[in-house]
Amino acid sequence: ETGVTQSPTHLIKTRGQQVTLRCSSQSGHNTVSWYQQALGQGPQFIFQYYREEENGRGNFPPRFSGLQFPNYSSELNVNALELDDSALYLCASSLDRHNEQFFGPGTRLTVL
Amino acid sequence: RKEVEQDPGPFNVPEGATVAFNCTYSNSASQSFFWYRQDCRKEPKLLMSVYSSGNEDGRFTAQLNRASQYISLLIRDSKLSDSATYLCVVAGTGFQKLVFGTGTRLLVSP
C-alpha cells in the first residue's frame, strides 16, 4: 500500500451536477497531482498542487478545479459534469515536486 | 498525434517467453522516462526508471534512445504474475507532470 487514500471509492452523478473528490497524501509529502483515466486510456494529468499552490495544469477546462489544505490533503472539484467526465480519477502524492509519485486507489466516477 | 504512443496489444505470450514493448514520444524536451505497471482496476505503480545507458532490474531491461525518441521494455522469462498493462511515461524534470501512453496489455498464459 502507498499510504495514499482517496474517497469516495465509487460515485454516480448525473449530467450538470457537481462533484468533489478527496485525497489524503502520504505522511510527509507536500505535493499532490491529479489524473483522469478514461477506460482503455492512460492517465491524463489534470493539475498538481505543491504547498497549497497550483503548480502546473494539464489540458482541462476551468470547471476542473482543486485545492490543497495545510495538511497537504487535496480536493478535486468538477462542475457541470458531462458524460465524458466518466473515468477513474487518480491522485498521487510525492515528497516534493520532482520526486516519485505514489498513486492512490482512485475514485471511479460515472456520469449518467 | 499523442505525446506518447504505445501499441495497445494485447500481447499474449506463454510462460517463460521473452516479450518486448516499445513506445515513442514526441516532446524532445522530455527529460525523465519511466515504465509503470497497472493491474486491472488498480492504480499505476512505478516499475522502473529508464536511462540512456540502459538499465536492468532482474528480468526487466529498459532502454532509451533519445535521438529516435524511443523507449523499450524487455521482459525475460515471463511469469503469470507479469500479466498487467505496462504504461510508458515521460516527464519534464524528475516526476513533474507525468505524460502516460495508453498502455500495452500483456497476458501471460500457462
gemmi code that builds the backbone of each chain (N, CA, C; Angstrom):
import gemmi

chains = {
    "A": [
        ("GLU", (0.827, -1.200, 0.000), (0.000, 0.000, 0.000), (0.867, 1.258, 0.000)),
        ("THR", (0.403, 2.302, -0.716), (1.199, 3.516, -0.840), (0.969, 4.488, 0.297)),
        ("GLY", (-0.089, 4.300, 1.068), (-0.415, 5.262, 2.114), (-1.201, 6.446, 1.590)),
        ("VAL", (-1.552, 6.437, 0.308), (-2.373, 7.497, -0.282), (-3.808, 6.973, -0.334)),
        ("THR", (-4.713, 7.736, 0.246), (-6.103, 7.287, 0.258), (-6.978, 8.267, -0.509)),
        ("GLN", (-8.053, 7.739, -1.088), (-8.980, 8.565, -1.839), (-10.406, 8.208, -1.444)),
        ("SER", (-11.276, 9.222, -1.464), (-12.684, 8.966, -1.187), (-13.546, 9.868, -2.056)),
        ("PRO", (-14.731, 9.380, -2.441), (-15.197, 8.017, -2.221), (-14.541, 7.043, -3.200)),
        ("THR", (-14.846, 5.773, -3.078), (-14.306, 4.764, -3.984), (-15.035, 4.814, -5.331)),
        ("HIS", (-16.336, 4.905, -5.231), (-17.184, 4.979, -6.424), (-18.207, 6.085, -6.232)),
        ("LEU", (-18.651, 6.640, -7.368), (-19.607, 7.740, -7.308), (-20.409, 7.751, -8.597)),
        ("ILE", (-21.715, 7.946, -8.463), (-22.562, 8.085, -9.653), (-23.247, 9.436, -9.589)),
        ("LYS", (-23.120, 10.207, -10.669), (-23.724, 11.539, -10.735), (-24.470, 11.663, -12.056)),
        ("THR", (-25.260, 12.711, -12.187), (-25.931, 12.971, -13.456), (-25.343, 14.235, -14.089)),
        ("ARG", (-25.547, 14.342, -15.379), (-25.017, 15.493, -16.135), (-25.440, 16.795, -15.480)),
        ("GLY", (-24.526, 17.743, -15.435), (-24.820, 19.049, -14.871), (-24.531, 19.179, -13.388)),
        ("GLN", (-24.415, 18.044, -12.699), (-24.127, 18.101, -11.270), (-22.664, 18.454, -11.016)),
        ("GLN", (-22.379, 18.662, -9.736), (-21.014, 18.987, -9.319), (-20.518, 17.853, -8.423)),
        ("VAL", (-19.190, 17.634, -8.408), (-18.641, 16.561, -7.588), (-17.336, 17.021, -6.929)),
        ("THR", (-17.095, 16.518, -5.729), (-15.836, 16.775, -5.020), (-15.199, 15.449, -4.662)),
        ("LEU", (-13.977, 15.267, -5.080), (-13.211, 14.057, -4.772), (-12.082, 14.437, -3.825)),
        ("ARG", (-11.764, 13.509, -2.905), (-10.782, 13.819, -1.879), (-9.593, 12.879, -1.901)),
        ("CYS", (-8.453, 13.418, -1.478), (-7.212, 12.650, -1.495), (-6.401, 12.999, -0.258)),
        ("SER", (-5.976, 11.982, 0.473), (-5.064, 12.189, 1.600), (-3.683, 11.704, 1.197)),
        ("SER", (-2.742, 12.596, 1.269), (-1.391, 12.259, 0.812), (-0.647, 11.437, 1.852)),
        ("GLN", (0.426, 10.830, 1.417), (1.278, 10.069, 2.321), (1.915, 11.035, 3.315)),
        ("SER", (2.118, 10.574, 4.520), (2.711, 11.403, 5.563), (4.060, 11.967, 5.104)),
        ("GLY", (4.231, 13.286, 5.285), (5.493, 13.924, 4.904), (5.544, 14.426, 3.478)),
        ("HIS", (4.539, 14.094, 2.690), (4.508, 14.521, 1.285), (3.795, 15.861, 1.164)),
        ("ASN", (4.384, 16.803, 0.381), (3.794, 18.132, 0.257), (3.203, 18.403, -1.129)),
        ("THR", (3.232, 17.393, -1.991), (2.791, 17.587, -3.371), (1.737, 16.548, -3.730)),
        ("VAL", (0.648, 17.016, -4.356), (-0.407, 16.115, -4.827), (-0.695, 16.418, -6.287)),
        ("SER", (-0.745, 15.379, -7.094), (-1.101, 15.513, -8.508), (-2.379, 14.733, -8.766)),
        ("TRP", (-3.206, 15.251, -9.665), (-4.463, 14.586, -10.023), (-4.422, 14.172, -11.489)),
        ("TYR", (-4.978, 12.998, -11.766), (-5.026, 12.460, -13.125), (-6.419, 11.907, -13.405)),
        ("GLN", (-6.814, 11.978, -14.670), (-8.065, 11.369, -15.123), (-7.708, 10.206, -16.040)),
        ("GLN", (-8.274, 9.029, -15.773), (-8.020, 7.872, -16.626), (-9.335, 7.347, -17.183)),
        ("ALA", (-9.573, 7.628, -18.453), (-10.756, 7.096, -19.135), (-10.503, 5.630, -19.470)),
        ("LEU", (-11.557, 4.898, -19.709), (-11.461, 3.466, -19.998), (-10.589, 3.211, -21.226)),
        ("GLY", (-9.598, 2.342, -21.062), (-8.740, 1.995, -22.190), (-7.664, 3.014, -22.508)),
        ("GLN", (-7.538, 4.027, -21.671), (-6.533, 5.077, -21.887), (-5.555, 5.116, -20.727)),
        ("GLY", (-4.447, 5.810, -20.933), (-3.539, 6.062, -19.828), (-4.023, 7.265, -19.032)),
        ("PRO", (-3.542, 7.419, -17.816), (-3.916, 8.592, -17.016), (-3.490, 9.883, -17.705)),
        ("GLN", (-4.340, 10.914, -17.574), (-4.024, 12.236, -18.122), (-3.891, 13.220, -16.977)),
        ("PHE", (-2.828, 14.014, -16.999), (-2.531, 14.981, -15.948), (-3.570, 16.097, -15.933)),
        ("ILE", (-4.163, 16.331, -14.748), (-5.131, 17.425, -14.610), (-4.403, 18.643, -14.038)),
        ("PHE", (-3.875, 18.512, -12.821), (-3.048, 19.563, -12.215), (-2.281, 19.001, -11.035)),
        ("GLN", (-1.363, 19.843, -10.561), (-0.531, 19.479, -9.410), (-0.605, 20.602, -8.386)),
        ("TYR", (-0.646, 20.232, -7.119), (-0.583, 21.191, -6.029), (0.683, 20.947, -5.214)),
        ("TYR", (1.377, 22.037, -4.950), (2.618, 21.994, -4.178), (2.509, 23.046, -3.086)),
        ("ARG", (2.569, 22.610, -1.836), (2.491, 23.531, -0.690), (1.324, 24.505, -0.847)),
        ("GLU", (0.160, 23.944, -1.165), (-1.123, 24.653, -1.216), (-1.313, 25.551, -2.437)),
        ("GLU", (-0.353, 25.558, -3.370), (-0.490, 26.371, -4.577), (-0.537, 25.470, -5.810)),
        ("GLU", (-1.318, 25.858, -6.814), (-1.320, 25.096, -8.058), (0.035, 25.254, -8.728)),
        ("ASN", (0.604, 24.131, -9.135), (1.948, 24.116, -9.703), (1.939, 23.364, -11.038)),
        ("GLY", (1.139, 23.833, -11.963), (1.071, 23.184, -13.261), (-0.295, 22.619, -13.509)),
        ("ARG", (-0.749, 22.727, -14.734), (-2.085, 22.283, -15.108), (-2.035, 21.670, -16.498)),
        ("GLY", (-2.787, 20.597, -16.674), (-2.890, 19.963, -17.990), (-3.994, 20.607, -18.803)),
        ("ASN", (-4.365, 19.948, -19.882), (-5.332, 20.497, -20.817), (-6.761, 20.170, -20.395)),
        ("PHE", (-7.186, 20.736, -19.282), (-8.542, 20.517, -18.769), (-9.225, 21.871, -18.596)),
        ("PRO", (-10.543, 21.923, -18.825), (-11.252, 23.205, -18.735), (-11.321, 23.705, -17.295)),
        ("PRO", (-11.661, 24.993, -17.115), (-11.706, 25.599, -15.770), (-12.721, 24.964, -14.845)),
        ("ARG", (-13.687, 24.211, -15.377), (-14.654, 23.577, -14.477), (-14.009, 22.469, -13.633)),
        ("PHE", (-12.768, 22.139, -13.974), (-11.957, 21.257, -13.124), (-11.117, 22.168, -12.228)),
        ("SER", (-11.353, 22.123, -10.936), (-10.593, 22.972, -10.025), (-10.139, 22.143, -8.833)),
        ("GLY", (-9.190, 22.686, -8.102), (-8.663, 21.918, -6.989), (-8.283, 22.798, -5.825)),
        ("LEU", (-7.859, 22.105, -4.793), (-7.492, 22.787, -3.561), (-6.525, 21.878, -2.826)),
        ("GLN", (-5.568, 22.475, -2.138), (-4.723, 21.695, -1.233), (-4.752, 22.369, 0.128)),
        ("PHE", (-4.893, 21.579, 1.161), (-5.051, 22.090, 2.515), (-3.706, 22.134, 3.242)),
        ("PRO", (-3.662, 22.841, 4.386), (-2.386, 22.939, 5.124), (-1.796, 21.582, 5.510)),
        ("ASN", (-2.633, 20.554, 5.657), (-2.086, 19.219, 5.963), (-1.709, 18.463, 4.681)),
        ("TYR", (-1.775, 19.156, 3.532), (-1.409, 18.664, 2.206), (-2.389, 17.673, 1.596)),
        ("SER", (-3.512, 17.421, 2.259), (-4.556, 16.675, 1.578), (-5.134, 17.568, 0.480)),
        ("SER", (-5.903, 16.986, -0.408), (-6.331, 17.755, -1.580), (-7.738, 17.374, -2.012)),
        ("GLU", (-8.377, 18.278, -2.707), (-9.691, 18.042, -3.305), (-9.641, 18.354, -4.787)),
        ("LEU", (-10.415, 17.585, -5.538), (-10.655, 17.882, -6.948), (-12.140, 18.153, -7.086)),
        ("ASN", (-12.487, 19.291, -7.647), (-13.879, 19.644, -7.881), (-14.151, 19.704, -9.375)),
        ("VAL", (-15.254, 19.122, -9.771), (-15.661, 19.198, -11.167), (-17.091, 19.728, -11.208)),
        ("ASN", (-17.284, 20.852, -11.898), (-18.611, 21.453, -12.055), (-19.226, 21.045, -13.386)),
        ("ALA", (-20.536, 21.201, -13.466), (-21.257, 20.983, -14.728), (-20.812, 19.686, -15.397)),
        ("LEU", (-20.972, 18.585, -14.688), (-20.493, 17.292, -15.163), (-21.038, 16.933, -16.547)),
        ("GLU", (-20.160, 16.355, -17.361), (-20.517, 15.866, -18.686), (-20.317, 14.351, -18.716)),
        ("LEU", (-20.971, 13.705, -19.694), (-20.858, 12.244, -19.794), (-19.402, 11.803, -19.923)),
        ("ASP", (-18.615, 12.602, -20.670), (-17.200, 12.265, -20.901), (-16.326, 12.391, -19.653)),
        ("ASP", (-16.890, 12.932, -18.586), (-16.125, 13.016, -17.332), (-16.101, 11.675, -16.608)),
        ("SER", (-16.861, 10.715, -17.087), (-16.845, 9.372, -16.500), (-15.449, 8.784, -16.666)),
        ("ALA", (-14.825, 8.453, -15.539), (-13.432, 7.986, -15.586), (-13.010, 7.574, -14.194)),
        ("LEU", (-11.795, 7.053, -14.120), (-11.125, 6.807, -12.840), (-10.268, 8.034, -12.549)),
        ("TYR", (-10.473, 8.638, -11.389), (-9.690, 9.807, -11.009), (-8.652, 9.375, -9.977)),
        ("LEU", (-7.412, 9.599, -10.337), (-6.286, 9.166, -9.508), (-5.583, 10.367, -8.915)),
        ("CYS", (-5.247, 10.271, -7.641), (-4.349, 11.273, -7.094), (-3.045, 10.587, -6.744)),
        ("ALA", (-1.994, 11.359, -6.766), (-0.662, 10.833, -6.460), (0.039, 11.830, -5.564)),
        ("SER", (0.675, 11.332, -4.514), (1.421, 12.249, -3.660), (2.911, 11.982, -3.798)),
        ("SER", (3.685, 13.031, -3.574), (5.139, 12.900, -3.641), (5.776, 13.760, -2.570)),
        ("LEU", (6.983, 13.356, -2.197), (7.712, 14.054, -1.142), (7.903, 15.526, -1.503)),
        ("ASP", (8.160, 15.767, -2.766), (8.347, 17.108, -3.291), (7.970, 17.079, -4.768)),
        ("ARG", (8.055, 18.221, -5.435), (7.558, 18.315, -6.810), (8.250, 17.357, -7.777)),
        ("HIS", (9.522, 17.081, -7.532), (10.301, 16.312, -8.508), (10.492, 14.858, -8.114)),
        ("ASN", (9.874, 14.452, -7.029), (10.085, 13.095, -6.521), (9.043, 12.120, -7.034)),
        ("GLU", (9.319, 10.849, -6.829), (8.413, 9.796, -7.289), (7.005, 10.034, -6.771)),
        ("GLN", (6.030, 9.825, -7.648), (4.630, 9.982, -7.282), (4.054, 8.616, -6.911)),
        ("PHE", (3.367, 8.570, -5.800), (2.717, 7.347, -5.330), (1.212, 7.526, -5.490)),
        ("PHE", (0.616, 6.614, -6.216), (-0.796, 6.758, -6.551), (-1.714, 6.147, -5.512)),
        ("GLY", (-2.853, 6.798, -5.330), (-3.925, 6.227, -4.531), (-4.741, 5.272, -5.382)),
        ("PRO", (-5.718, 4.577, -4.785), (-6.502, 3.572, -5.494), (-7.504, 4.160, -6.485)),
        ("GLY", (-7.757, 5.465, -6.400), (-8.643, 6.105, -7.363), (-10.091, 6.177, -6.923)),
        ("THR", (-10.810, 7.097, -7.547), (-12.262, 7.210, -7.401), (-12.862, 6.989, -8.780)),
        ("ARG", (-13.770, 6.031, -8.861), (-14.413, 5.751, -10.145), (-15.698, 6.557, -10.229)),
        ("LEU", (-15.731, 7.521, -11.146), (-16.879, 8.407, -11.323), (-17.653, 7.996, -12.568)),
        ("THR", (-18.951, 7.818, -12.395), (-19.839, 7.538, -13.526), (-20.825, 8.687, -13.639)),
        ("VAL", (-20.915, 9.277, -14.831), (-21.862, 10.361, -15.084), (-22.943, 9.848, -16.026)),
        ("LEU", (-24.184, 9.914, -15.543), (-25.310, 9.392, -16.351), (-26.112, 10.531, -17.000)),
    ],
    "B": [
        ("ARG", (-1.663, 14.043, -32.896), (-0.764, 12.941, -32.539), (-0.562, 12.933, -31.015)),
        ("LYS", (-0.615, 11.745, -30.430), (-0.449, 11.658, -28.981), (1.009, 11.890, -28.612)),
        ("GLU", (1.208, 12.458, -27.410), (2.553, 12.772, -26.962), (3.382, 11.509, -26.722)),
        ("VAL", (2.732, 10.455, -26.257), (3.400, 9.170, -26.020), (2.566, 8.080, -26.704)),
        ("GLU", (3.187, 7.355, -27.601), (2.460, 6.335, -28.377), (2.949, 4.940, -28.023)),
        ("GLN", (1.990, 4.061, -27.790), (2.294, 2.662, -27.497), (1.332, 1.771, -28.266)),
        ("ASP", (1.781, 0.570, -28.588), (0.908, -0.446, -29.165), (0.029, -0.964, -28.021)),
        ("PRO", (-1.300, -0.864, -28.152), (-2.156, -1.267, -27.027), (-2.204, -2.765, -26.772)),
        ("GLY", (-1.753, -3.569, -27.751), (-1.788, -5.018, -27.588), (-3.215, -5.530, -27.744)),
        ("PRO", (-3.633, -6.632, -27.098), (-2.819, -7.325, -26.098), (-1.735, -8.216, -26.692)),
        ("PHE", (-0.695, -8.402, -25.900), (0.348, -9.344, -26.236), (0.039, -10.613, -25.433)),
        ("ASN", (-0.206, -11.699, -26.151), (-0.463, -12.988, -25.498), (0.779, -13.850, -25.624)),
        ("VAL", (1.409, -14.191, -24.504), (2.641, -14.976, -24.549), (2.556, -16.129, -23.553)),
        ("PRO", (3.274, -17.228, -23.811), (3.310, -18.325, -22.838), (4.327, -18.015, -21.741)),
        ("GLU", (4.142, -18.662, -20.624), (5.120, -18.540, -19.537), (6.514, -18.859, -20.057)),
        ("GLY", (7.490, -18.091, -19.594), (8.868, -18.341, -19.997), (9.298, -17.583, -21.233)),
        ("ALA", (8.351, -16.978, -21.924), (8.682, -16.243, -23.145), (9.357, -14.913, -22.820)),
        ("THR", (10.035, -14.380, -23.834), (10.577, -13.024, -23.755), (9.678, -12.110, -24.570)),
        ("VAL", (9.345, -10.980, -24.020), (8.434, -10.059, -24.724), (9.002, -8.645, -24.639)),
        ("ALA", (8.825, -7.891, -25.712), (9.357, -6.527, -25.769), (8.243, -5.547, -26.082)),
        ("PHE", (8.247, -4.441, -25.367), (7.304, -3.354, -25.618), (8.088, -2.132, -26.048)),
        ("ASN", (7.480, -1.369, -26.955), (8.128, -0.153, -27.416), (7.203, 1.024, -27.250)),
        ("CYS", (7.800, 2.204, -27.184), (6.989, 3.398, -27.173), (7.792, 4.530, -27.768)),
        ("THR", (7.115, 5.489, -28.356), (7.760, 6.676, -28.887), (7.134, 7.901, -28.249)),
        ("TYR", (7.923, 8.958, -28.125), (7.417, 10.197, -27.539), (7.743, 11.348, -28.469)),
        ("SER", (6.909, 12.395, -28.408), (7.056, 13.469, -29.386), (7.779, 14.707, -28.840)),
        ("ASN", (7.783, 14.880, -27.526), (8.370, 16.081, -26.941), (9.870, 15.872, -26.692)),
        ("SER", (10.683, 16.479, -27.539), (12.137, 16.284, -27.426), (12.702, 16.910, -26.154)),
        ("ALA", (11.916, 17.752, -25.480), (12.378, 18.381, -24.241), (12.179, 17.469, -23.025)),
        ("SER", (11.549, 16.345, -23.217), (11.326, 15.409, -22.102), (12.665, 15.002, -21.502)),
        ("GLN", (12.684, 14.906, -20.174), (13.947, 14.613, -19.509), (13.902, 13.335, -18.681)),
        ("SER", (12.713, 12.904, -18.322), (12.610, 11.738, -17.439), (11.703, 10.715, -18.096)),
        ("PHE", (12.044, 9.448, -17.894), (11.344, 8.379, -18.602), (11.140, 7.199, -17.659)),
        ("PHE", (9.941, 6.613, -17.735), (9.614, 5.555, -16.793), (8.743, 4.507, -17.453)),
        ("TRP", (8.728, 3.336, -16.855), (7.712, 2.327, -17.127), (6.927, 2.119, -15.840)),
        ("TYR", (5.587, 2.181, -15.964), (4.699, 1.890, -14.864), (3.941, 0.621, -15.201)),
        ("ARG", (3.514, -0.060, -14.168), (2.680, -1.248, -14.325), (1.334, -0.960, -13.685)),
        ("GLN", (0.256, -1.368, -14.376), (-1.082, -1.182, -13.809), (-1.850, -2.482, -13.913)),
        ("ASP", (-2.214, -3.043, -12.778), (-3.072, -4.228, -12.754), (-4.516, -3.793, -12.958)),
        ("CYS", (-5.334, -4.740, -13.366), (-6.724, -4.441, -13.709), (-7.439, -3.738, -12.555)),
        ("ARG", (-7.988, -2.561, -12.843), (-8.775, -1.790, -11.878), (-7.975, -1.369, -10.637)),
        ("LYS", (-6.660, -1.254, -10.813), (-5.808, -0.808, -9.711), (-5.058, 0.449, -10.141)),
        ("GLU", (-4.322, 1.040, -9.199), (-3.553, 2.224, -9.528), (-2.233, 1.858, -10.211)),
        ("PRO", (-1.660, 2.776, -10.999), (-0.350, 2.526, -11.607), (0.746, 2.511, -10.534)),
        ("LYS", (1.741, 1.663, -10.756), (2.889, 1.615, -9.845), (4.169, 1.673, -10.662)),
        ("LEU", (5.141, 2.404, -10.144), (6.416, 2.541, -10.854), (7.106, 1.191, -10.960)),
        ("LEU", (7.426, 0.805, -12.187), (8.172, -0.432, -12.421), (9.667, -0.116, -12.434)),
        ("MET", (10.042, 0.832, -13.259), (11.441, 1.252, -13.294), (11.606, 2.563, -14.045)),
        ("SER", (12.657, 3.280, -13.693), (13.060, 4.456, -14.450), (13.879, 3.983, -15.642)),
        ("VAL", (14.008, 4.828, -16.648), (14.731, 4.454, -17.862), (15.832, 5.458, -18.108)),
        ("TYR", (17.036, 4.955, -18.332), (18.188, 5.823, -18.532), (18.797, 5.561, -19.905)),
        ("SER", (19.497, 6.567, -20.422), (20.111, 6.452, -21.751), (21.082, 5.286, -21.831)),
        ("SER", (21.720, 4.995, -20.722), (22.707, 3.915, -20.713), (22.036, 2.547, -20.647)),
        ("GLY", (20.711, 2.542, -20.470), (20.002, 1.275, -20.316), (20.104, 0.807, -18.882)),
        ("ASN", (19.082, 0.170, -18.397), (19.146, -0.333, -17.032), (18.335, -1.612, -16.913)),
        ("GLU", (18.746, -2.396, -15.951), (18.177, -3.732, -15.774), (17.752, -3.906, -14.330)),
        ("ASP", (16.624, -4.572, -14.145), (16.170, -4.891, -12.794), (15.630, -6.313, -12.839)),
        ("GLY", (16.465, -7.263, -12.513), (16.053, -8.666, -12.579), (15.738, -9.072, -14.010)),
        ("ARG", (14.512, -9.475, -14.242), (14.102, -9.941, -15.579), (13.717, -8.790, -16.515)),
        ("PHE", (13.744, -7.596, -16.022), (13.291, -6.433, -16.777), (14.485, -5.572, -17.220)),
        ("THR", (14.474, -5.207, -18.518), (15.506, -4.330, -19.051), (14.835, -3.186, -19.797)),
        ("ALA", (15.249, -1.961, -19.494), (14.680, -0.791, -20.158), (15.785, -0.071, -20.912)),
        ("GLN", (15.409, 0.483, -22.068), (16.359, 1.215, -22.897), (15.727, 2.519, -23.366)),
        ("LEU", (16.567, 3.523, -23.537), (16.106, 4.818, -24.032), (17.002, 5.226, -25.190)),
        ("ASN", (16.398, 5.645, -26.288), (17.139, 6.205, -27.407), (16.636, 7.624, -27.611)),
        ("ARG", (17.390, 8.593, -27.104), (16.952, 9.989, -27.178), (16.902, 10.488, -28.615)),
        ("ALA", (17.832, 10.053, -29.431), (17.885, 10.538, -30.820), (16.621, 10.132, -31.576)),
        ("SER", (16.152, 8.905, -31.327), (14.946, 8.409, -32.006), (13.692, 8.657, -31.193)),
        ("GLN", (13.857, 9.155, -29.963), (12.725, 9.403, -29.052), (11.922, 8.118, -28.885)),
        ("TYR", (12.633, 7.104, -28.457), (12.105, 5.748, -28.422), (12.512, 5.090, -27.096)),
        ("ILE", (11.540, 4.414, -26.471), (11.789, 3.751, -25.190), (11.343, 2.300, -25.316)),
        ("SER", (12.072, 1.404, -24.708), (11.677, -0.002, -24.789), (11.734, -0.668, -23.420)),
        ("LEU", (10.979, -1.752, -23.305), (10.981, -2.579, -22.096), (11.019, -4.031, -22.542)),
        ("LEU", (11.983, -4.768, -22.018), (12.111, -6.186, -22.331), (11.847, -6.985, -21.061)),
        ("ILE", (10.979, -7.965, -21.169), (10.698, -8.846, -20.027), (11.142, -10.249, -20.428)),
        ("ARG", (12.066, -10.784, -19.675), (12.552, -12.155, -19.949), (11.857, -13.129, -19.011)),
        ("ASP", (11.767, -14.392, -19.461), (11.220, -15.471, -18.627), (9.887, -15.039, -17.995)),
        ("SER", (8.929, -14.685, -18.818), (7.635, -14.169, -18.352), (6.973, -15.090, -17.336)),
        ("LYS", (6.385, -14.481, -16.323), (5.623, -15.195, -15.294), (4.143, -14.840, -15.426)),
        ("LEU", (3.298, -15.714, -14.907), (1.856, -15.431, -14.926), (1.581, -14.089, -14.249)),
        ("SER", (2.343, -13.797, -13.206), (2.130, -12.572, -12.437), (2.558, -11.308, -13.192)),
        ("ASP", (3.191, -11.467, -14.346), (3.548, -10.301, -15.159), (2.353, -9.782, -15.950)),
        ("SER", (1.264, -10.535, -15.980), (0.066, -10.097, -16.703), (-0.432, -8.788, -16.117)),
        ("ALA", (-0.470, -7.761, -16.939), (-0.832, -6.411, -16.491), (-0.775, -5.496, -17.708)),
        ("THR", (-1.069, -4.226, -17.483), (-0.866, -3.210, -18.518), (0.400, -2.439, -18.180)),
        ("TYR", (1.244, -2.254, -19.181), (2.520, -1.562, -18.990), (2.426, -0.190, -19.654)),
        ("LEU", (2.621, 0.824, -18.844), (2.453, 2.206, -19.281), (3.810, 2.865, -19.459)),
        ("CYS", (4.020, 3.429, -20.631), (5.222, 4.194, -20.924), (4.955, 5.633, -20.489)),
        ("VAL", (5.880, 6.228, -19.773), (5.640, 7.546, -19.180), (6.848, 8.449, -19.411)),
        ("VAL", (6.588, 9.691, -19.813), (7.664, 10.681, -19.926), (7.298, 11.883, -19.075)),
        ("ALA", (8.313, 12.666, -18.720), (8.075, 13.829, -17.869), (9.157, 14.873, -18.129)),
        ("GLY", (8.935, 16.041, -17.542), (9.941, 17.087, -17.585), (11.027, 16.747, -16.587)),
        ("THR", (11.231, 17.629, -15.635), (12.247, 17.378, -14.609), (11.692, 16.412, -13.569)),
        ("GLY", (12.442, 15.384, -13.294), (12.011, 14.441, -12.266), (10.672, 13.823, -12.616)),
        ("PHE", (9.759, 13.844, -11.674), (8.459, 13.228, -11.889), (7.367, 14.273, -12.129)),
        ("GLN", (7.760, 15.500, -12.497), (6.724, 16.516, -12.705), (5.912, 16.258, -13.950)),
        ("LYS", (4.610, 16.441, -13.839), (3.659, 16.342, -14.939), (3.928, 15.091, -15.790)),
        ("LEU", (3.621, 13.940, -15.240), (3.802, 12.687, -15.960), (2.867, 12.636, -17.163)),
        ("VAL", (3.402, 12.230, -18.311), (2.603, 12.051, -19.521), (2.611, 10.561, -19.843)),
        ("PHE", (1.439, 9.945, -19.791), (1.315, 8.499, -19.952), (0.916, 8.128, -21.375)),
        ("GLY", (1.441, 7.008, -21.843), (0.907, 6.391, -23.051), (-0.388, 5.672, -22.699)),
        ("THR", (-1.035, 5.089, -23.698), (-2.298, 4.389, -23.459), (-2.090, 3.048, -22.763)),
        ("GLY", (-0.847, 2.560, -22.785), (-0.556, 1.294, -22.129), (-0.590, 0.127, -23.098)),
        ("THR", (0.220, -0.878, -22.806), (0.240, -2.119, -23.579), (-0.151, -3.250, -22.642)),
        ("ARG", (-1.175, -3.994, -23.039), (-1.658, -5.080, -22.174), (-0.891, -6.369, -22.460)),
        ("LEU", (-0.429, -6.991, -21.408), (0.297, -8.263, -21.512), (-0.497, -9.354, -20.809)),
        ("LEU", (-0.709, -10.461, -21.519), (-1.361, -11.633, -20.929), (-0.387, -12.800, -21.034)),
        ("VAL", (0.022, -13.332, -19.892), (0.928, -14.479, -19.859), (0.098, -15.699, -19.493)),
        ("SER", (0.158, -16.717, -20.333), (-0.663, -17.914, -20.097), (0.215, -19.115, -19.749)),
        ("PRO", (-0.362, -20.086, -19.024), (0.408, -21.276, -18.602), (0.837, -22.107, -19.804)),
    ],
}
model = gemmi.Model(1)
for chain_id, residues in chains.items():
    chain = gemmi.Chain(chain_id)
    for i, (resn, *xyz) in enumerate(residues, 1):
        res = gemmi.Residue()
        res.name, res.seqid = resn, gemmi.SeqId(i, " ")
        for name, pos in zip(("N", "CA", "C"), xyz):
            atom = gemmi.Atom()
            atom.name, atom.element = name, gemmi.Element(name[0])
            atom.pos, atom.b_iso = gemmi.Position(*pos), 0.0
            res.add_atom(atom)
        chain.add_residue(res)
    model.add_chain(chain)
structure = gemmi.Structure()
structure.add_model(model)
structure.setup_entities()
